[in-house]
Amino acid sequence: MNQSIGDSGLDDIYKKIKKEERLSFEDGVRLYRSNDIIALGAMADIVRRKKNGNKAYYIYNQHINYSNICINLCRFCAFGRKREADGAYEMTIEEICEKIRERLNEPVSEVHIVGGLNPDLPYSYYIEMLKEIKKVRPSIHIQGFTVVEIAHLADISGKSVEKVLEELAEAGLGSIPGGGAEVFSARVREKLCPKKLSPEGWINTAKISHRLGLRSNATMLYGHIETYEERVEHLMALRDAQDETGGFLCFIPLAFHPGNTDLESLSATTGFDDLKNVAVARLMLDNFDHIKAYWIMIGPKLAQIALSFGADDIDGTVIEEKITHMAGAETSEALTEKELRKLIREAGRDPVKRDTLYNEL
């Protein structure tokens, strides 16, 4: 047995991992309560290596946040604004297309598009946006609109979620990002985001997208008022959904950034907890192929270290991310491909450029 694991008091969990047995709720809580970060990382790295060998993935992508006007105004969000508030904005479709044109000389394979639940943008805006982006760059994969945005589009259009997804896919949508899940706890959501789509609504909408052939990611926002038990319940709900559909590409733990939010008095997450969330996710989500250490949220250096704690992906070039930066993130808004490859290589991994669906490029 690995000595670091043998001294951790987690040897029974280690035996399960070696036998590829599924971990229980109680196992997950014990992992979170353990402060033996080296043992957690060593176990998570065993699982990562079995699934992905020595590969660590990145993507050449750009982000477009089309509007921050939002009807929900969740307490943990620094991005959303009322229309009349300072800093509120919405982009025209032409402005969005111009952002795509600016990168035509770069090998961008994905554009990641999300925004607030803007009550004044018609359903046709979203359909037209997708079509026009595809005209400007036909080869680009559009990963757009969180599950929460999809449910909002169903509301404003009077169409079913299924019909909305079919029409978005026909217009050019390729996959769905994982945001908006937050934490699947009624207690947390009542306090922080009472207007938001319910956990059941989030899971069911994701399942519908998977049945229609639209893959998606999954996330968890951690480091605010949630408990370890609520984190594990969240992971297990995602695991159950993945058992059913197999449609999730990747899980992304999202570190809460309190700056400019109603929760500004809370402390930011620590590097210790950031690594713990990566490791526990890798151990609990046995049916997810990929765990992403999102460098925008935790910084490039910690994302690099997370590659030894269960992560096999550090996202990509990103280019102009606004949501986390409006909460005070001090990371860059972009990394070059050269910088990404260096981070991965110096972590002892083989850098692999991928597309959205994890096809190697």
DRENLOVO-560772 format. One record per residue (C-alpha): x, y, z. Coordinates in Angstrom, 1 decimal. Layout:
% residues N
<node c1="X" c2="Y" c3="Z"/>
...
END
This chain:
% residues 361
<node c1="0.0" c2="0.0" c3="0.0"/>
<node c1="1.1" c2="3.6" c3="-0.7"/>
<node c1="2.6" c2="4.7" c3="2.6"/>
<node c1="0.9" c2="8.1" c3="2.5"/>
<node c1="-2.5" c2="6.4" c3="2.2"/>
<node c1="-1.7" c2="3.7" c3="4.8"/>
<node c1="-1.2" c2="6.4" c3="7.4"/>
<node c1="-4.3" c2="8.3" c3="6.6"/>
<node c1="-7.0" c2="6.2" c3="8.2"/>
<node c1="-8.6" c2="5.8" c3="4.7"/>
<node c1="-7.2" c2="2.4" c3="3.9"/>
<node c1="-10.7" c2="0.8" c3="3.6"/>
<node c1="-11.6" c2="3.4" c3="1.0"/>
<node c1="-8.2" c2="2.8" c3="-0.7"/>
<node c1="-9.1" c2="-0.9" c3="-1.0"/>
<node c1="-12.4" c2="0.0" c3="-2.7"/>
<node c1="-10.6" c2="2.2" c3="-5.1"/>
<node c1="-8.1" c2="-0.5" c3="-6.0"/>
<node c1="-11.0" c2="-2.9" c3="-6.6"/>
<node c1="-12.8" c2="-0.2" c3="-8.6"/>
<node c1="-15.8" c2="-0.4" c3="-6.2"/>
<node c1="-18.2" c2="2.5" c3="-6.0"/>
<node c1="-17.8" c2="4.8" c3="-3.0"/>
<node c1="-20.7" c2="5.5" c3="-0.7"/>
<node c1="-22.1" c2="8.7" c3="0.7"/>
<node c1="-20.3" c2="8.0" c3="4.0"/>
<node c1="-17.1" c2="7.4" c3="2.1"/>
<node c1="-17.5" c2="10.8" c3="0.4"/>
<node c1="-18.0" c2="12.6" c3="3.7"/>
<node c1="-15.0" c2="10.9" c3="5.2"/>
<node c1="-12.9" c2="12.0" c3="2.3"/>
<node c1="-14.0" c2="15.6" c3="2.7"/>
<node c1="-13.4" c2="15.5" c3="6.5"/>
<node c1="-9.9" c2="14.2" c3="6.0"/>
<node c1="-7.1" c2="16.7" c3="6.1"/>
<node c1="-4.6" c2="14.2" c3="4.6"/>
<node c1="-4.5" c2="16.0" c3="1.3"/>
<node c1="-1.5" c2="13.9" c3="0.1"/>
<node c1="-3.5" c2="10.6" c3="0.6"/>
<node c1="-6.5" c2="12.1" c3="-1.1"/>
<node c1="-4.4" c2="13.2" c3="-4.1"/>
<node c1="-2.6" c2="9.8" c3="-4.3"/>
<node c1="-5.9" c2="7.9" c3="-4.4"/>
<node c1="-7.4" c2="10.3" c3="-6.9"/>
<node c1="-4.3" c2="10.1" c3="-9.1"/>
<node c1="-4.8" c2="6.3" c3="-9.3"/>
<node c1="-8.2" c2="6.8" c3="-10.7"/>
<node c1="-7.1" c2="9.5" c3="-13.1"/>
<node c1="-4.2" c2="7.4" c3="-14.4"/>
<node c1="-6.5" c2="4.4" c3="-15.0"/>
<node c1="-8.9" c2="6.6" c3="-17.0"/>
<node c1="-6.6" c2="8.9" c3="-18.9"/>
<node c1="-3.0" c2="7.6" c3="-18.6"/>
<node c1="-0.5" c2="10.4" c3="-18.7"/>
<node c1="-2.7" c2="12.7" c3="-20.8"/>
<node c1="-3.8" c2="16.1" c3="-19.7"/>
<node c1="-6.2" c2="18.0" c3="-22.0"/>
<node c1="-6.6" c2="21.6" c3="-23.0"/>
<node c1="-8.7" c2="23.3" c3="-25.7"/>
<node c1="-8.3" c2="26.4" c3="-27.9"/>
<node c1="-11.4" c2="28.3" c3="-27.0"/>
<node c1="-13.0" c2="31.7" c3="-26.5"/>
<node c1="-15.7" c2="32.8" c3="-24.1"/>
<node c1="-18.5" c2="35.2" c3="-24.9"/>
<node c1="-20.8" c2="36.4" c3="-22.1"/>
<node c1="-23.6" c2="38.0" c3="-24.2"/>
<node c1="-25.4" c2="39.8" c3="-21.4"/>
<node c1="-25.3" c2="40.2" c3="-17.6"/>
<node c1="-28.9" c2="41.4" c3="-17.3"/>
<node c1="-30.6" c2="38.8" c3="-15.2"/>
<node c1="-33.9" c2="38.2" c3="-13.4"/>
<node c1="-32.5" c2="35.9" c3="-10.8"/>
<node c1="-29.8" c2="38.0" c3="-9.1"/>
<node c1="-28.4" c2="35.1" c3="-7.0"/>
<node c1="-26.6" c2="36.2" c3="-3.9"/>
<node c1="-23.4" c2="34.5" c3="-4.8"/>
<node c1="-23.2" c2="36.2" c3="-8.3"/>
<node c1="-21.2" c2="39.3" c3="-9.1"/>
<node c1="-22.1" c2="39.1" c3="-12.8"/>
<node c1="-25.9" c2="39.6" c3="-12.9"/>
<node c1="-27.4" c2="43.1" c3="-13.0"/>
<node c1="-30.8" c2="44.7" c3="-13.3"/>
<node c1="-31.2" c2="46.5" c3="-16.6"/>
<node c1="-30.9" c2="50.0" c3="-15.0"/>
<node c1="-27.8" c2="49.1" c3="-12.9"/>
<node c1="-24.3" c2="50.4" c3="-13.5"/>
<node c1="-22.4" c2="48.0" c3="-15.7"/>
<node c1="-25.4" c2="46.3" c3="-17.2"/>
<node c1="-24.9" c2="45.3" c3="-20.8"/>
<node c1="-26.2" c2="43.1" c3="-23.6"/>
<node c1="-24.4" c2="42.4" c3="-26.9"/>
<node c1="-26.0" c2="42.6" c3="-30.3"/>
<node c1="-25.7" c2="39.6" c3="-32.5"/>
<node c1="-23.4" c2="41.7" c3="-34.7"/>
<node c1="-21.1" c2="42.4" c3="-31.7"/>
<node c1="-21.0" c2="38.7" c3="-30.9"/>
<node c1="-20.1" c2="37.9" c3="-34.5"/>
<node c1="-17.4" c2="40.5" c3="-34.4"/>
<node c1="-15.8" c2="38.7" c3="-31.4"/>
<node c1="-15.8" c2="35.5" c3="-33.6"/>
<node c1="-14.2" c2="37.4" c3="-36.5"/>
<node c1="-11.5" c2="38.8" c3="-34.3"/>
<node c1="-10.2" c2="35.2" c3="-33.8"/>
<node c1="-10.5" c2="33.9" c3="-37.3"/>
<node c1="-6.8" c2="33.7" c3="-37.7"/>
<node c1="-6.4" c2="31.6" c3="-34.6"/>
<node c1="-7.2" c2="27.8" c3="-34.3"/>
<node c1="-10.2" c2="28.3" c3="-32.0"/>
<node c1="-12.3" c2="25.1" c3="-32.0"/>
<node c1="-14.9" c2="26.1" c3="-29.5"/>
<node c1="-16.8" c2="29.2" c3="-28.5"/>
<node c1="-18.4" c2="29.1" c3="-25.0"/>
<node c1="-21.4" c2="31.3" c3="-24.7"/>
<node c1="-23.4" c2="32.0" c3="-21.6"/>
<node c1="-25.2" c2="34.9" c3="-20.0"/>
<node c1="-27.8" c2="36.1" c3="-17.6"/>
<node c1="-31.6" c2="35.4" c3="-17.8"/>
<node c1="-32.3" c2="38.6" c3="-19.7"/>
<node c1="-36.1" c2="39.2" c3="-19.7"/>
<node c1="-36.0" c2="41.5" c3="-22.7"/>
<node c1="-34.1" c2="39.3" c3="-25.2"/>
<node c1="-36.6" c2="37.3" c3="-27.4"/>
<node c1="-36.2" c2="33.6" c3="-28.1"/>
<node c1="-35.4" c2="34.5" c3="-31.7"/>
<node c1="-32.2" c2="36.3" c3="-30.5"/>
<node c1="-30.7" c2="33.0" c3="-29.4"/>
<node c1="-31.6" c2="31.1" c3="-32.5"/>
<node c1="-30.3" c2="33.9" c3="-34.7"/>
<node c1="-27.1" c2="34.2" c3="-32.6"/>
<node c1="-26.3" c2="30.6" c3="-33.3"/>
<node c1="-27.0" c2="30.8" c3="-37.0"/>
<node c1="-25.0" c2="33.9" c3="-37.5"/>
<node c1="-22.0" c2="32.5" c3="-35.6"/>
<node c1="-22.0" c2="29.5" c3="-37.8"/>
<node c1="-22.1" c2="31.7" c3="-40.9"/>
<node c1="-19.0" c2="33.5" c3="-39.7"/>
<node c1="-17.1" c2="30.4" c3="-38.6"/>
<node c1="-18.9" c2="27.2" c3="-39.8"/>
<node c1="-16.4" c2="24.8" c3="-38.3"/>
<node c1="-16.6" c2="26.2" c3="-34.7"/>
<node c1="-18.3" c2="24.1" c3="-32.0"/>
<node c1="-20.7" c2="26.2" c3="-30.0"/>
<node c1="-21.0" c2="25.2" c3="-26.4"/>
<node c1="-23.7" c2="27.5" c3="-25.2"/>
<node c1="-26.4" c2="28.3" c3="-22.7"/>
<node c1="-26.4" c2="26.6" c3="-19.3"/>
<node c1="-29.3" c2="24.3" c3="-18.3"/>
<node c1="-30.7" c2="27.3" c3="-16.4"/>
<node c1="-30.7" c2="29.4" c3="-19.6"/>
<node c1="-32.4" c2="26.5" c3="-21.6"/>
<node c1="-35.2" c2="26.4" c3="-19.0"/>
<node c1="-35.6" c2="30.2" c3="-19.3"/>
<node c1="-35.8" c2="29.9" c3="-23.1"/>
<node c1="-38.6" c2="27.3" c3="-22.7"/>
<node c1="-40.4" c2="29.7" c3="-20.4"/>
<node c1="-40.2" c2="32.8" c3="-22.6"/>
<node c1="-41.0" c2="30.8" c3="-25.8"/>
<node c1="-43.8" c2="28.8" c3="-24.4"/>
<node c1="-42.1" c2="25.7" c3="-25.9"/>
<node c1="-41.1" c2="22.5" c3="-24.2"/>
<node c1="-37.5" c2="22.1" c3="-23.1"/>
<node c1="-37.2" c2="19.3" c3="-25.7"/>
<node c1="-38.5" c2="21.5" c3="-28.5"/>
<node c1="-36.1" c2="24.4" c3="-27.5"/>
<node c1="-33.1" c2="22.0" c3="-27.4"/>
<node c1="-34.1" c2="20.6" c3="-30.8"/>
<node c1="-34.3" c2="24.1" c3="-32.3"/>
<node c1="-31.1" c2="25.3" c3="-30.8"/>
<node c1="-29.3" c2="22.2" c3="-32.1"/>
<node c1="-30.7" c2="22.8" c3="-35.5"/>
<node c1="-29.5" c2="26.4" c3="-35.4"/>
<node c1="-25.9" c2="25.3" c3="-34.5"/>
<node c1="-25.7" c2="24.5" c3="-30.8"/>
<node c1="-23.2" c2="21.7" c3="-30.3"/>
<node c1="-23.2" c2="21.1" c3="-26.5"/>
<node c1="-24.2" c2="22.6" c3="-23.2"/>
<node c1="-21.8" c2="24.0" c3="-20.5"/>
<node c1="-22.2" c2="22.8" c3="-16.9"/>
<node c1="-23.0" c2="26.1" c3="-15.1"/>
<node c1="-26.0" c2="26.9" c3="-13.0"/>
<node c1="-26.0" c2="23.7" c3="-11.0"/>
<node c1="-24.5" c2="25.5" c3="-7.9"/>
<node c1="-25.2" c2="23.0" c3="-5.1"/>
<node c1="-28.2" c2="20.7" c3="-5.2"/>
<node c1="-29.3" c2="21.5" c3="-1.7"/>
<node c1="-32.8" c2="23.0" c3="-0.9"/>
<node c1="-31.4" c2="24.7" c3="2.2"/>
<node c1="-28.6" c2="26.4" c3="0.3"/>
<node c1="-30.7" c2="27.4" c3="-2.7"/>
<node c1="-33.5" c2="28.9" c3="-0.5"/>
<node c1="-30.8" c2="31.1" c3="1.1"/>
<node c1="-28.8" c2="32.0" c3="-1.9"/>
<node c1="-30.7" c2="31.5" c3="-5.1"/>
<node c1="-34.5" c2="31.0" c3="-4.4"/>
<node c1="-35.5" c2="31.9" c3="-7.9"/>
<node c1="-33.2" c2="29.5" c3="-9.6"/>
<node c1="-34.2" c2="26.4" c3="-11.5"/>
<node c1="-34.6" c2="23.6" c3="-9.0"/>
<node c1="-32.1" c2="20.7" c3="-8.7"/>
<node c1="-34.6" c2="18.4" c3="-10.2"/>
<node c1="-35.2" c2="20.8" c3="-13.0"/>
<node c1="-31.5" c2="21.1" c3="-13.7"/>
<node c1="-31.0" c2="17.3" c3="-13.7"/>
<node c1="-34.1" c2="16.6" c3="-15.9"/>
<node c1="-33.1" c2="19.3" c3="-18.4"/>
<node c1="-29.6" c2="17.8" c3="-18.7"/>
<node c1="-31.1" c2="14.3" c3="-19.2"/>
<node c1="-33.3" c2="15.6" c3="-22.0"/>
<node c1="-30.3" c2="17.2" c3="-23.7"/>
<node c1="-28.4" c2="13.9" c3="-23.5"/>
<node c1="-31.3" c2="11.9" c3="-24.9"/>
<node c1="-31.3" c2="14.3" c3="-27.9"/>
<node c1="-27.6" c2="13.8" c3="-28.4"/>
<node c1="-26.4" c2="17.1" c3="-26.9"/>
<node c1="-23.6" c2="16.3" c3="-24.5"/>
<node c1="-23.0" c2="18.6" c3="-21.5"/>
<node c1="-20.7" c2="19.3" c3="-18.6"/>
<node c1="-21.5" c2="19.4" c3="-14.9"/>
<node c1="-20.4" c2="21.7" c3="-12.1"/>
<node c1="-20.6" c2="22.4" c3="-8.4"/>
<node c1="-20.0" c2="25.8" c3="-6.8"/>
<node c1="-18.3" c2="25.2" c3="-3.5"/>
<node c1="-16.8" c2="27.3" c3="-0.7"/>
<node c1="-19.8" c2="29.4" c3="0.4"/>
<node c1="-22.4" c2="28.1" c3="3.0"/>
<node c1="-22.6" c2="24.5" c3="1.9"/>
<node c1="-21.7" c2="21.5" c3="4.1"/>
<node c1="-19.5" c2="18.5" c3="3.2"/>
<node c1="-22.7" c2="16.4" c3="3.3"/>
<node c1="-24.4" c2="18.7" c3="0.7"/>
<node c1="-21.3" c2="18.5" c3="-1.5"/>
<node c1="-21.4" c2="14.7" c3="-1.5"/>
<node c1="-25.2" c2="14.7" c3="-2.1"/>
<node c1="-24.6" c2="16.9" c3="-5.1"/>
<node c1="-21.9" c2="14.6" c3="-6.5"/>
<node c1="-24.1" c2="11.5" c3="-6.0"/>
<node c1="-27.0" c2="13.2" c3="-7.8"/>
<node c1="-24.7" c2="13.8" c3="-10.8"/>
<node c1="-23.4" c2="10.3" c3="-10.6"/>
<node c1="-26.9" c2="8.8" c3="-10.6"/>
<node c1="-27.8" c2="10.9" c3="-13.7"/>
<node c1="-24.7" c2="9.9" c3="-15.5"/>
<node c1="-25.5" c2="6.2" c3="-14.8"/>
<node c1="-28.8" c2="6.9" c3="-16.6"/>
<node c1="-27.6" c2="8.8" c3="-19.6"/>
<node c1="-23.8" c2="8.8" c3="-19.9"/>
<node c1="-24.1" c2="12.3" c3="-21.4"/>
<node c1="-21.8" c2="14.3" c3="-19.1"/>
<node c1="-18.4" c2="14.9" c3="-20.7"/>
<node c1="-16.7" c2="16.4" c3="-17.7"/>
<node c1="-17.1" c2="17.6" c3="-14.1"/>
<node c1="-15.8" c2="21.0" c3="-13.1"/>
<node c1="-15.6" c2="22.1" c3="-9.4"/>
<node c1="-16.1" c2="25.8" c3="-9.3"/>
<node c1="-14.5" c2="27.8" c3="-6.5"/>
<node c1="-16.7" c2="30.5" c3="-5.1"/>
<node c1="-15.3" c2="34.0" c3="-5.4"/>
<node c1="-17.0" c2="36.3" c3="-2.9"/>
<node c1="-15.9" c2="39.7" c3="-4.2"/>
<node c1="-18.7" c2="42.1" c3="-5.3"/>
<node c1="-21.4" c2="39.6" c3="-4.1"/>
<node c1="-23.9" c2="39.7" c3="-1.2"/>
<node c1="-21.5" c2="37.2" c3="0.4"/>
<node c1="-18.5" c2="39.4" c3="0.3"/>
<node c1="-17.9" c2="38.9" c3="4.0"/>
<node c1="-17.1" c2="35.2" c3="3.4"/>
<node c1="-13.5" c2="34.1" c3="2.8"/>
<node c1="-12.3" c2="32.9" c3="-0.6"/>
<node c1="-11.6" c2="29.2" c3="-0.9"/>
<node c1="-8.2" c2="28.0" c3="0.1"/>
<node c1="-5.8" c2="26.0" c3="-2.1"/>
<node c1="-6.2" c2="23.1" c3="0.2"/>
<node c1="-10.0" c2="23.0" c3="-0.3"/>
<node c1="-9.6" c2="23.6" c3="-4.1"/>
<node c1="-7.4" c2="20.5" c3="-4.3"/>
<node c1="-9.7" c2="18.5" c3="-2.0"/>
<node c1="-12.7" c2="19.2" c3="-4.3"/>
<node c1="-10.8" c2="18.0" c3="-7.3"/>
<node c1="-9.6" c2="14.8" c3="-5.6"/>
<node c1="-13.0" c2="13.9" c3="-4.0"/>
<node c1="-14.8" c2="14.5" c3="-7.3"/>
<node c1="-12.4" c2="12.2" c3="-9.1"/>
<node c1="-13.0" c2="9.5" c3="-6.4"/>
<node c1="-16.8" c2="9.8" c3="-6.2"/>
<node c1="-17.6" c2="10.3" c3="-9.9"/>
<node c1="-16.4" c2="7.0" c3="-11.1"/>
<node c1="-18.6" c2="7.2" c3="-14.3"/>
<node c1="-17.2" c2="10.6" c3="-15.4"/>
<node c1="-14.2" c2="10.3" c3="-17.8"/>
<node c1="-12.9" c2="13.8" c3="-17.1"/>
<node c1="-12.3" c2="16.1" c3="-14.1"/>
<node c1="-11.4" c2="19.7" c3="-15.0"/>
<node c1="-9.2" c2="22.0" c3="-12.9"/>
<node c1="-10.6" c2="25.3" c3="-14.2"/>
<node c1="-7.6" c2="27.6" c3="-14.1"/>
<node c1="-9.7" c2="30.8" c3="-14.4"/>
<node c1="-11.2" c2="29.9" c3="-11.0"/>
<node c1="-8.2" c2="28.6" c3="-9.1"/>
<node c1="-5.3" c2="30.1" c3="-11.0"/>
<node c1="-2.9" c2="28.4" c3="-13.4"/>
<node c1="-0.4" c2="27.3" c3="-10.8"/>
<node c1="-2.9" c2="25.5" c3="-8.6"/>
<node c1="-4.6" c2="24.0" c3="-11.7"/>
<node c1="-1.2" c2="22.6" c3="-12.7"/>
<node c1="-0.8" c2="21.0" c3="-9.2"/>
<node c1="-4.4" c2="19.7" c3="-9.5"/>
<node c1="-3.2" c2="17.5" c3="-12.4"/>
<node c1="-1.6" c2="15.3" c3="-9.6"/>
<node c1="-4.8" c2="15.4" c3="-7.5"/>
<node c1="-7.2" c2="13.8" c3="-10.0"/>
<node c1="-7.7" c2="16.4" c3="-12.7"/>
<node c1="-6.9" c2="15.6" c3="-16.3"/>
<node c1="-8.0" c2="18.8" c3="-17.9"/>
<node c1="-7.2" c2="22.5" c3="-17.3"/>
<node c1="-9.6" c2="24.0" c3="-19.8"/>
<node c1="-8.2" c2="26.3" c3="-22.4"/>
<node c1="-7.1" c2="29.6" c3="-23.8"/>
<node c1="-10.5" c2="31.0" c3="-22.7"/>
<node c1="-10.1" c2="34.6" c3="-24.0"/>
<node c1="-12.2" c2="37.2" c3="-22.2"/>
<node c1="-14.0" c2="35.5" c3="-19.4"/>
<node c1="-16.2" c2="37.9" c3="-17.4"/>
<node c1="-18.2" c2="36.0" c3="-14.9"/>
<node c1="-15.5" c2="35.1" c3="-12.5"/>
<node c1="-13.5" c2="38.3" c3="-13.1"/>
<node c1="-16.5" c2="40.4" c3="-12.1"/>
<node c1="-16.3" c2="38.6" c3="-8.7"/>
<node c1="-12.7" c2="39.8" c3="-8.3"/>
<node c1="-10.7" c2="36.9" c3="-9.8"/>
<node c1="-7.2" c2="38.1" c3="-10.3"/>
<node c1="-6.3" c2="35.5" c3="-12.9"/>
<node c1="-5.6" c2="36.5" c3="-16.5"/>
<node c1="-8.5" c2="36.4" c3="-18.9"/>
<node c1="-6.5" c2="34.3" c3="-21.3"/>
<node c1="-3.5" c2="31.9" c3="-21.5"/>
<node c1="-1.7" c2="31.2" c3="-24.7"/>
<node c1="-1.5" c2="27.7" c3="-26.1"/>
<node c1="2.3" c2="27.7" c3="-25.4"/>
<node c1="1.7" c2="28.6" c3="-21.8"/>
<node c1="-1.0" c2="25.9" c3="-21.4"/>
<node c1="1.3" c2="23.3" c3="-22.8"/>
<node c1="4.2" c2="24.4" c3="-20.6"/>
<node c1="2.0" c2="24.1" c3="-17.5"/>
<node c1="1.0" c2="20.6" c3="-18.4"/>
<node c1="4.4" c2="19.4" c3="-19.5"/>
<node c1="6.1" c2="20.7" c3="-16.3"/>
<node c1="3.5" c2="18.8" c3="-14.2"/>
<node c1="4.8" c2="15.7" c3="-15.8"/>
<node c1="1.8" c2="15.1" c3="-18.1"/>
<node c1="1.6" c2="14.9" c3="-21.9"/>
<node c1="-0.3" c2="17.9" c3="-23.2"/>
<node c1="-3.2" c2="16.9" c3="-25.6"/>
<node c1="-5.1" c2="19.5" c3="-27.5"/>
<node c1="-8.8" c2="18.4" c3="-27.7"/>
<node c1="-12.1" c2="19.6" c3="-29.1"/>
<node c1="-15.2" c2="20.0" c3="-27.0"/>
<node c1="-16.1" c2="16.3" c3="-27.2"/>
<node c1="-12.6" c2="15.2" c3="-26.2"/>
<node c1="-11.5" c2="14.2" c3="-29.7"/>
<node c1="-7.7" c2="14.7" c3="-29.9"/>
<node c1="-6.6" c2="17.3" c3="-32.3"/>
END
